Amino acid sequence: MEFKKVTITLPKPLYDEGMKLVKHGLFSNFSDIVRSGIRSEMKSLEPIADYFFDDTLSAEEIALLQKSYDNEKSGKLMPVDKMRKELNL
C-alpha cells in the first residue's frame, strides 16, 4: 500500500480534545484519530458519493444533493424549493 503524508492545521481546542483521547488510550497516536475521522466521513458519504461521479447529473442536482446531505448531517430538514432558493438555482 502506498502512503501519502498530509499536513493539517487544526483549531487548538480540537487538537487538545484529540490528544486527550490519545492520552486515555482510545487512539495510539494523533494520526490514528485523523485516519479514523476520514474513514468515518467517507463511509457516511458512500450513499451519495456515486451521484457526484455520475456525469448524467447536472450541476444543480449535485448542489441540491450536497445541500440535502449537509442539512441532514446538521439535523435540519428543508424542502427542495427552499434549498433551490438558498442556492440561487
C-alpha positions as a printed Julia matrix, in Angstrom:
89×3 Matrix{Float64}:
   0.0    0.0     0.0
   1.32   3.43   -0.92
   1.13   6.19    1.69
   0.98   9.97    1.34
   1.97  12.45    4.01
  -0.6   15.15    4.78
  -0.14  18.2     6.96
  -3.23  19.72    8.56
  -3.92  22.79   10.63
  -6.5   22.42   13.4
  -8.0   24.76   15.95
  -6.15  24.27   19.24
  -9.27  23.08   21.14
  -9.84  20.33   18.55
  -6.21  19.27   18.79
  -6.37  19.28   22.59
  -9.5   17.12   22.6
  -7.81  14.68   20.24
  -4.74  14.5    22.43
  -6.95  13.7    25.44
  -8.25  10.68   23.53
  -4.67   9.58   22.82
  -3.65  10.13   26.45
  -6.56   7.99   27.65
  -5.64   5.19   25.24
  -8.59   5.44   22.84
  -6.14   6.0    19.95
  -2.47   5.08   19.74
  -1.5    8.46   18.27
  -2.98  11.58   16.71
  -2.65  10.2    13.18
  -4.99   7.36   14.16
  -7.64   9.92   15.12
  -7.3   11.7    11.78
  -7.45   8.43    9.8
 -10.47   7.3    11.8
 -12.24  10.6    11.15
 -11.55  10.44    7.42
 -12.76   6.83    7.22
 -15.92   7.71    9.14
 -16.66  10.7     6.9
 -16.06   8.69    3.72
 -18.33   5.89    4.96
 -21.11   8.39    5.73
 -20.79   9.79    2.18
 -20.97   6.38    0.46
 -24.74   6.55   -0.19
 -24.43   9.78   -2.18
 -20.84   9.65   -3.43
 -21.75   7.8    -6.63
 -24.05  10.65   -7.63
 -21.15  13.08   -7.56
 -19.22  10.96  -10.04
 -22.18  10.33  -12.32
 -21.83  12.56  -15.38
 -25.57  12.42  -16.01
 -26.29  14.7   -13.05
 -26.41  18.42  -13.63
 -24.52  20.92  -11.51
 -27.89  21.91   -9.99
 -28.65  18.33   -8.96
 -25.21  17.94   -7.42
 -25.62  21.2    -5.48
 -29.03  20.06   -4.22
 -27.65  16.69   -3.15
 -24.8   18.35   -1.28
 -27.16  20.82    0.4
 -29.51  17.99    1.34
 -26.64  15.98    2.81
 -25.35  18.99    4.77
 -28.84  19.7     6.11
 -29.38  16.09    7.13
 -26.0   15.96    8.83
 -26.82  19.07   10.86
 -30.3   17.77   11.7
 -32.2   20.28    9.55
 -34.92  19.24    7.15
 -35.64  21.6     4.28
 -37.93  21.39    1.25
 -36.22  21.25   -2.13
 -37.71  24.57   -3.25
 -36.2   26.31   -0.21
 -32.81  24.7    -0.89
 -33.02  25.89   -4.5
 -33.68  29.43   -3.26
 -30.71  29.31   -0.89
 -28.51  28.02   -3.71
 -29.89  30.6    -6.19
 -30.97  27.85   -8.59
